[in-house]
């Protein structure tokens, strides 16, 4: 329980930010799972479409500062290489 008005406000801000961050990272993770399952299944068209969604969500998360730039680049690189092997 907050003792001051400013501490109460910070607690409210934390709740809002936590919710937003969770939503963003959850989207990225679920999109990554879709891409990986499509690649493992050998479904090139489905994997390509899922990769587009994944790359978009990852770039948005990086832009907002929710995912580190280097981590995002590493994930994107691995996915692109896996897609190239499907061809």
N, C-alpha and C positions, 0 to 999 in steps of 0.2 A: 504494500500500500504506500502510495506516494505521500510525502509529508508536506510538499509545497506545490503551488500551482504549476510551476515550471516542470517539476518532476512528473506531475500527472500528465502534462502535455507530452513530455518525452515518452511516457509509457504508451500513450495513445498512438503516437507516431511510430513507435516500434512495432506495435500490433499491425498497423496498416502496411508498413514496409515489409514485415515478415510475410504477410499474406500475399503481397505482390511478388516478392522474391520466390516464394514457394510455387506460385502459379507459373511463373516463368521457367524455373528450373524443372518443374514437373513436365511442362510441355516439351522442353528440350529432351529430357530423358525418354519420354514416351515416343517421340519422333525418332530418336536414335534406336530404340528397340524395334520399331517398325522397319527401319532401314536394314538393320542387322538380320531380322527374320526373313525379309525379302531376299537379301543377298544369300543367306544360307539355303533358301529354297530354290535359288537359281532363277528367280523371276526378274528378268532384266527390266521390263517396262515398269513393273510395280516398284522395284528398287529405285529406279531413276526418279519416279514421281515422289516417292518417300524421301529420297535424298534432297530434292528441291525444298520440300517442307522443312526438313531437318536443318539444312544450311540457312534457310531464312530465319527460323526460330533461334538458331545459334547466333547469327549475326545480330539479331535484335537484343539477345541477352548480353552480348558483349558490349553493344552500344550503350546499354543501360548500366553496365558495370556489374552485372550479376554473375558473369562467367569471365574468367581471365582470358585475355587475348591469346596467349600462347597455348593454353589448354584447348581453346576452340579451334585454333589452327591445326593442332595435332589431330583432333577428332575429325576435322574436315579432310585432312590429308589421308588419313587411314580409310575413310569412307570412299574417297575418290579413287584410291588405288584398288580397293575391293571392287568398285564398279567397273573399273578398267579391265580387271581380270575376267569379269562376266562376259565381255564382248567376244 
